[in-house]
Amino acid sequence: MTALIVLVLTSHGQVHQIVFNHTPPPIPVVDAGSDTILNYGASMVLNAQVTGGTPPFSYLWQPGTYLDDSTVLNPTFTWPYAVLPPELLTLTVWDENGCIVTDQVTIYGATNSIEEAETSTMHIYPNPTKGVLYIASPALTGKPVSVSLYSVTGSLMLQSTYAHSNEGVLEVDLRPIRAGFYLLEVEHNGHKQMQKIIVQ
């Protein structure tokens, strides 16, 4: 509660004190949810929450490219069947008193595995890494492999093409890359896999 004190001087030289008590409206707090990895072609409901403030609320998600409705608190996000950089979403909330608050969440795209005729699992290790990363899979032998590293904002940080791998194992040097979160894309024989990487 906020107290406002007003001093009034009368014509008789007397001073009167008038106190007004005013309680400011509660300020809303918005949480757009936790950063999430979602397979391409899959859907999820964004788990955003708003506390405090004065309802009713108005909502706007930007960009709304992959949302079923960008004007609701919990829209459904759907990745298309395409390899894309991470999507940074900003949620803006207005309450009845005109208070405006925002929060952000990042959706990382991924695939389960490289789909070869002979089903195989790709191992990317160590993760977190201090600079040298290994990519291992029997399916990587015999054909060129393209490796790309993206920042969380979608900027291409590194791209290399390997003519062949040593018995299905590639060594990727990430020592020039600053510490942080990244998305690694491995392309081989027309198929792609993406995985979140932490560089320490």
TIVEX-206814 format. One record per residue (C-alpha): residue number from 1; residue in three letters; x, y, z. Coordinates in Angstrom, 2 decimals. Layout:
BEGIN
<drenpa seq="NUM" type="Ala" u="X" v="Y" w="Z"/>
...
//
This chain:
BEGIN
<drenpa seq="1" type="Met" u="0.00" v="0.00" w="0.00"/>
<drenpa seq="2" type="Thr" u="1.26" v="3.48" w="-0.92"/>
<drenpa seq="3" type="Ala" u="0.39" v="6.55" w="1.18"/>
<drenpa seq="4" type="Leu" u="0.13" v="9.98" w="-0.44"/>
<drenpa seq="5" type="Ile" u="0.27" v="12.92" w="2.02"/>
<drenpa seq="6" type="Val" u="-1.16" v="16.30" w="0.95"/>
<drenpa seq="7" type="Leu" u="-0.68" v="19.46" w="3.01"/>
<drenpa seq="8" type="Val" u="-3.45" v="22.03" w="2.66"/>
<drenpa seq="9" type="Leu" u="-2.98" v="25.63" w="3.84"/>
<drenpa seq="10" type="Thr" u="-6.30" v="27.29" w="4.76"/>
<drenpa seq="11" type="Ser" u="-7.15" v="30.99" w="4.60"/>
<drenpa seq="12" type="His" u="-6.71" v="31.17" w="8.40"/>
<drenpa seq="13" type="Gly" u="-3.11" v="30.05" w="8.17"/>
<drenpa seq="14" type="Gln" u="-3.82" v="26.57" w="9.43"/>
<drenpa seq="15" type="Val" u="-2.20" v="23.55" w="7.84"/>
<drenpa seq="16" type="His" u="-4.22" v="20.38" w="7.44"/>
<drenpa seq="17" type="Gln" u="-2.72" v="17.03" w="6.50"/>
<drenpa seq="18" type="Ile" u="-4.73" v="14.75" w="4.23"/>
<drenpa seq="19" type="Val" u="-3.57" v="11.19" w="3.72"/>
<drenpa seq="20" type="Phe" u="-4.66" v="9.14" w="0.71"/>
<drenpa seq="21" type="Asn" u="-3.98" v="5.43" w="0.76"/>
<drenpa seq="22" type="His" u="-3.43" v="3.90" w="-2.68"/>
<drenpa seq="23" type="Thr" u="-2.64" v="0.30" w="-3.54"/>
<drenpa seq="24" type="Pro" u="-1.05" v="-0.11" w="-7.01"/>
<drenpa seq="25" type="Pro" u="-2.43" v="-2.94" w="-9.13"/>
<drenpa seq="26" type="Pro" u="-0.42" v="-6.21" w="-9.15"/>
<drenpa seq="27" type="Ile" u="2.08" v="-6.54" w="-11.99"/>
<drenpa seq="28" type="Pro" u="1.74" v="-9.71" w="-14.11"/>
<drenpa seq="29" type="Val" u="4.62" v="-12.18" w="-14.34"/>
<drenpa seq="30" type="Val" u="4.95" v="-14.31" w="-17.48"/>
<drenpa seq="31" type="Asp" u="6.86" v="-17.57" w="-17.99"/>
<drenpa seq="32" type="Ala" u="7.02" v="-18.72" w="-21.63"/>
<drenpa seq="33" type="Gly" u="8.19" v="-22.20" w="-20.57"/>
<drenpa seq="34" type="Ser" u="11.46" v="-24.13" w="-20.78"/>
<drenpa seq="35" type="Asp" u="13.62" v="-24.45" w="-23.90"/>
<drenpa seq="36" type="Thr" u="12.70" v="-27.70" w="-25.66"/>
<drenpa seq="37" type="Ile" u="13.99" v="-30.09" w="-28.32"/>
<drenpa seq="38" type="Leu" u="11.22" v="-31.23" w="-30.68"/>
<drenpa seq="39" type="Asn" u="11.48" v="-33.65" w="-33.59"/>
<drenpa seq="40" type="Tyr" u="10.72" v="-32.24" w="-37.04"/>
<drenpa seq="41" type="Gly" u="7.13" v="-33.00" w="-38.02"/>
<drenpa seq="42" type="Ala" u="6.06" v="-33.27" w="-34.37"/>
<drenpa seq="43" type="Ser" u="3.77" v="-30.98" w="-32.36"/>
<drenpa seq="44" type="Met" u="3.65" v="-29.77" w="-28.77"/>
<drenpa seq="45" type="Val" u="1.54" v="-27.40" w="-26.67"/>
<drenpa seq="46" type="Leu" u="3.61" v="-24.50" w="-25.31"/>
<drenpa seq="47" type="Asn" u="3.49" v="-24.56" w="-21.51"/>
<drenpa seq="48" type="Ala" u="3.37" v="-20.82" w="-20.81"/>
<drenpa seq="49" type="Gln" u="1.98" v="-19.41" w="-17.54"/>
<drenpa seq="50" type="Val" u="0.94" v="-16.00" w="-16.23"/>
<drenpa seq="51" type="Thr" u="0.70" v="-15.11" w="-12.54"/>
<drenpa seq="52" type="Gly" u="-0.34" v="-11.86" w="-10.89"/>
<drenpa seq="53" type="Gly" u="-1.71" v="-8.97" w="-12.90"/>
<drenpa seq="54" type="Thr" u="-5.34" v="-8.08" w="-13.50"/>
<drenpa seq="55" type="Pro" u="-7.34" v="-10.23" w="-15.90"/>
<drenpa seq="56" type="Pro" u="-8.51" v="-10.41" w="-18.60"/>
<drenpa seq="57" type="Phe" u="-5.18" v="-10.82" w="-20.41"/>
<drenpa seq="58" type="Ser" u="-4.21" v="-10.45" w="-24.05"/>
<drenpa seq="59" type="Tyr" u="-1.45" v="-12.59" w="-25.61"/>
<drenpa seq="60" type="Leu" u="0.81" v="-12.38" w="-28.65"/>
<drenpa seq="61" type="Trp" u="3.48" v="-14.90" w="-29.71"/>
<drenpa seq="62" type="Gln" u="6.09" v="-13.74" w="-32.22"/>
<drenpa seq="63" type="Pro" u="6.88" v="-15.13" w="-34.71"/>
<drenpa seq="64" type="Gly" u="3.74" v="-17.19" w="-35.09"/>
<drenpa seq="65" type="Thr" u="4.87" v="-19.11" w="-38.18"/>
<drenpa seq="66" type="Tyr" u="4.54" v="-22.60" w="-36.69"/>
<drenpa seq="67" type="Leu" u="1.72" v="-21.87" w="-34.20"/>
<drenpa seq="68" type="Asp" u="-1.94" v="-22.77" w="-34.61"/>
<drenpa seq="69" type="Asp" u="-2.95" v="-19.53" w="-32.86"/>
<drenpa seq="70" type="Ser" u="-0.47" v="-16.80" w="-31.85"/>
<drenpa seq="71" type="Thr" u="-3.03" v="-14.96" w="-29.66"/>
<drenpa seq="72" type="Val" u="-3.63" v="-17.61" w="-26.97"/>
<drenpa seq="73" type="Leu" u="-1.52" v="-18.46" w="-23.91"/>
<drenpa seq="74" type="Asn" u="-0.91" v="-22.11" w="-24.83"/>
<drenpa seq="75" type="Pro" u="-0.83" v="-22.53" w="-28.61"/>
<drenpa seq="76" type="Thr" u="0.31" v="-25.69" w="-30.41"/>
<drenpa seq="77" type="Phe" u="3.75" v="-25.50" w="-32.06"/>
<drenpa seq="78" type="Thr" u="4.35" v="-27.77" w="-35.07"/>
<drenpa seq="79" type="Trp" u="7.69" v="-28.20" w="-36.85"/>
<drenpa seq="80" type="Pro" u="7.39" v="-28.84" w="-40.59"/>
<drenpa seq="81" type="Tyr" u="9.17" v="-31.86" w="-42.10"/>
<drenpa seq="82" type="Ala" u="12.32" v="-29.84" w="-42.81"/>
<drenpa seq="83" type="Val" u="15.62" v="-29.19" w="-41.08"/>
<drenpa seq="84" type="Leu" u="15.52" v="-25.63" w="-39.72"/>
<drenpa seq="85" type="Pro" u="17.49" v="-23.49" w="-37.26"/>
<drenpa seq="86" type="Pro" u="16.12" v="-23.10" w="-33.71"/>
<drenpa seq="87" type="Glu" u="12.98" v="-20.99" w="-33.32"/>
<drenpa seq="88" type="Leu" u="13.13" v="-18.22" w="-30.69"/>
<drenpa seq="89" type="Leu" u="9.59" v="-17.31" w="-29.62"/>
<drenpa seq="90" type="Thr" u="8.65" v="-14.16" w="-27.68"/>
<drenpa seq="91" type="Leu" u="5.42" v="-14.07" w="-25.66"/>
<drenpa seq="92" type="Thr" u="3.98" v="-10.62" w="-24.87"/>
<drenpa seq="93" type="Val" u="1.18" v="-10.31" w="-22.30"/>
<drenpa seq="94" type="Trp" u="-1.07" v="-7.30" w="-21.58"/>
<drenpa seq="95" type="Asp" u="-3.37" v="-7.15" w="-18.55"/>
<drenpa seq="96" type="Glu" u="-6.54" v="-5.12" w="-17.92"/>
<drenpa seq="97" type="Asn" u="-4.50" v="-2.19" w="-16.51"/>
<drenpa seq="98" type="Gly" u="-2.20" v="-1.97" w="-19.54"/>
<drenpa seq="99" type="Cys" u="0.82" v="-3.60" w="-17.87"/>
<drenpa seq="100" type="Ile" u="3.00" v="-5.29" w="-20.53"/>
<drenpa seq="101" type="Val" u="5.46" v="-8.10" w="-19.82"/>
<drenpa seq="102" type="Thr" u="7.42" v="-10.47" w="-22.08"/>
<drenpa seq="103" type="Asp" u="9.36" v="-13.74" w="-21.92"/>
<drenpa seq="104" type="Gln" u="11.09" v="-15.99" w="-24.46"/>
<drenpa seq="105" type="Val" u="11.48" v="-19.69" w="-25.18"/>
<drenpa seq="106" type="Thr" u="13.58" v="-21.53" w="-27.80"/>
<drenpa seq="107" type="Ile" u="12.45" v="-24.64" w="-29.69"/>
<drenpa seq="108" type="Tyr" u="15.28" v="-26.78" w="-31.10"/>
<drenpa seq="109" type="Gly" u="14.54" v="-29.07" w="-34.04"/>
<drenpa seq="110" type="Ala" u="15.91" v="-32.61" w="-34.17"/>
<drenpa seq="111" type="Thr" u="15.51" v="-35.99" w="-35.80"/>
<drenpa seq="112" type="Asn" u="15.70" v="-39.34" w="-34.06"/>
<drenpa seq="113" type="Ser" u="18.40" v="-40.84" w="-36.23"/>
<drenpa seq="114" type="Ile" u="19.83" v="-41.05" w="-39.72"/>
<drenpa seq="115" type="Glu" u="17.48" v="-43.35" w="-41.62"/>
<drenpa seq="116" type="Glu" u="19.60" v="-45.71" w="-43.69"/>
<drenpa seq="117" type="Ala" u="18.57" v="-48.99" w="-45.30"/>
<drenpa seq="118" type="Glu" u="20.55" v="-50.65" w="-42.53"/>
<drenpa seq="119" type="Thr" u="19.13" v="-48.99" w="-39.40"/>
<drenpa seq="120" type="Ser" u="21.91" v="-47.66" w="-37.22"/>
<drenpa seq="121" type="Thr" u="22.32" v="-45.35" w="-34.26"/>
<drenpa seq="122" type="Met" u="24.56" v="-42.32" w="-34.37"/>
<drenpa seq="123" type="His" u="26.56" v="-41.49" w="-31.26"/>
<drenpa seq="124" type="Ile" u="27.82" v="-37.93" w="-30.69"/>
<drenpa seq="125" type="Tyr" u="30.20" v="-37.65" w="-27.75"/>
<drenpa seq="126" type="Pro" u="31.39" v="-36.31" w="-25.39"/>
<drenpa seq="127" type="Asn" u="28.50" v="-33.93" w="-24.74"/>
<drenpa seq="128" type="Pro" u="29.26" v="-31.52" w="-23.08"/>
<drenpa seq="129" type="Thr" u="32.58" v="-31.23" w="-24.87"/>
<drenpa seq="130" type="Lys" u="35.68" v="-29.17" w="-24.11"/>
<drenpa seq="131" type="Gly" u="36.49" v="-28.82" w="-27.81"/>
<drenpa seq="132" type="Val" u="36.87" v="-32.17" w="-29.63"/>
<drenpa seq="133" type="Leu" u="33.67" v="-33.98" w="-30.62"/>
<drenpa seq="134" type="Tyr" u="33.31" v="-37.47" w="-32.05"/>
<drenpa seq="135" type="Ile" u="30.53" v="-38.68" w="-34.35"/>
<drenpa seq="136" type="Ala" u="30.28" v="-42.45" w="-34.61"/>
<drenpa seq="137" type="Ser" u="28.03" v="-44.63" w="-36.76"/>
<drenpa seq="138" type="Pro" u="28.65" v="-47.61" w="-39.07"/>
<drenpa seq="139" type="Ala" u="26.44" v="-45.86" w="-41.64"/>
<drenpa seq="140" type="Leu" u="28.95" v="-43.00" w="-42.02"/>
<drenpa seq="141" type="Thr" u="31.55" v="-45.08" w="-43.90"/>
<drenpa seq="142" type="Gly" u="31.99" v="-44.84" w="-47.65"/>
<drenpa seq="143" type="Lys" u="30.26" v="-41.54" w="-48.44"/>
<drenpa seq="144" type="Pro" u="30.97" v="-37.83" w="-47.70"/>
<drenpa seq="145" type="Val" u="29.62" v="-36.41" w="-44.45"/>
<drenpa seq="146" type="Ser" u="28.71" v="-32.73" w="-43.94"/>
<drenpa seq="147" type="Val" u="28.84" v="-31.30" w="-40.41"/>
<drenpa seq="148" type="Ser" u="27.38" v="-27.87" w="-39.54"/>
<drenpa seq="149" type="Leu" u="27.18" v="-26.07" w="-36.20"/>
<drenpa seq="150" type="Tyr" u="24.51" v="-23.42" w="-35.51"/>
<drenpa seq="151" type="Ser" u="24.12" v="-20.96" w="-32.65"/>
<drenpa seq="152" type="Val" u="20.83" v="-20.83" w="-30.72"/>
<drenpa seq="153" type="Thr" u="19.83" v="-17.87" w="-32.90"/>
<drenpa seq="154" type="Gly" u="20.37" v="-19.87" w="-36.09"/>
<drenpa seq="155" type="Ser" u="23.73" v="-18.40" w="-37.16"/>
<drenpa seq="156" type="Leu" u="26.08" v="-20.81" w="-38.92"/>
<drenpa seq="157" type="Met" u="29.22" v="-21.08" w="-36.76"/>
<drenpa seq="158" type="Leu" u="31.10" v="-23.91" w="-38.49"/>
<drenpa seq="159" type="Gln" u="30.69" v="-26.09" w="-41.57"/>
<drenpa seq="160" type="Ser" u="32.94" v="-28.92" w="-42.75"/>
<drenpa seq="161" type="Thr" u="32.67" v="-31.74" w="-45.26"/>
<drenpa seq="162" type="Tyr" u="34.52" v="-35.01" w="-44.68"/>
<drenpa seq="163" type="Ala" u="35.30" v="-37.16" w="-47.74"/>
<drenpa seq="164" type="His" u="35.27" v="-40.29" w="-45.58"/>
<drenpa seq="165" type="Ser" u="35.34" v="-41.39" w="-41.97"/>
<drenpa seq="166" type="Asn" u="37.78" v="-43.63" w="-40.15"/>
<drenpa seq="167" type="Glu" u="35.81" v="-46.83" w="-39.53"/>
<drenpa seq="168" type="Gly" u="32.62" v="-44.86" w="-39.01"/>
<drenpa seq="169" type="Val" u="34.09" v="-42.29" w="-36.59"/>
<drenpa seq="170" type="Leu" u="34.54" v="-38.58" w="-37.33"/>
<drenpa seq="171" type="Glu" u="36.56" v="-36.16" w="-35.21"/>
<drenpa seq="172" type="Val" u="35.21" v="-32.60" w="-35.21"/>
<drenpa seq="173" type="Asp" u="37.39" v="-29.81" w="-33.79"/>
<drenpa seq="174" type="Leu" u="35.23" v="-27.29" w="-31.93"/>
<drenpa seq="175" type="Arg" u="38.09" v="-25.65" w="-30.02"/>
<drenpa seq="176" type="Pro" u="37.73" v="-22.34" w="-31.94"/>
<drenpa seq="177" type="Ile" u="34.07" v="-22.18" w="-30.82"/>
<drenpa seq="178" type="Arg" u="33.17" v="-20.16" w="-27.71"/>
<drenpa seq="179" type="Ala" u="31.50" v="-21.91" w="-24.77"/>
<drenpa seq="180" type="Gly" u="27.72" v="-22.12" w="-25.03"/>
<drenpa seq="181" type="Phe" u="24.75" v="-24.04" w="-26.43"/>
<drenpa seq="182" type="Tyr" u="24.73" v="-25.03" w="-30.11"/>
<drenpa seq="183" type="Leu" u="22.87" v="-27.24" w="-32.57"/>
<drenpa seq="184" type="Leu" u="24.95" v="-29.76" w="-34.54"/>
<drenpa seq="185" type="Glu" u="23.67" v="-30.90" w="-37.94"/>
<drenpa seq="186" type="Val" u="25.09" v="-34.04" w="-39.58"/>
<drenpa seq="187" type="Glu" u="24.15" v="-34.73" w="-43.22"/>
<drenpa seq="188" type="His" u="24.97" v="-38.03" w="-44.90"/>
<drenpa seq="189" type="Asn" u="23.57" v="-39.69" w="-48.01"/>
<drenpa seq="190" type="Gly" u="20.63" v="-37.25" w="-48.22"/>
<drenpa seq="191" type="His" u="19.59" v="-37.65" w="-44.57"/>
<drenpa seq="192" type="Lys" u="20.11" v="-35.26" w="-41.68"/>
<drenpa seq="193" type="Gln" u="20.30" v="-35.48" w="-37.92"/>
<drenpa seq="194" type="Met" u="20.43" v="-32.56" w="-35.50"/>
<drenpa seq="195" type="Gln" u="21.46" v="-32.63" w="-31.85"/>
<drenpa seq="196" type="Lys" u="21.92" v="-30.04" w="-29.12"/>
<drenpa seq="197" type="Ile" u="25.60" v="-29.63" w="-28.19"/>
<drenpa seq="198" type="Ile" u="27.14" v="-27.92" w="-25.16"/>
<drenpa seq="199" type="Val" u="30.66" v="-26.51" w="-25.58"/>
<drenpa seq="200" type="Gln" u="32.43" v="-25.85" w="-22.28"/>
//
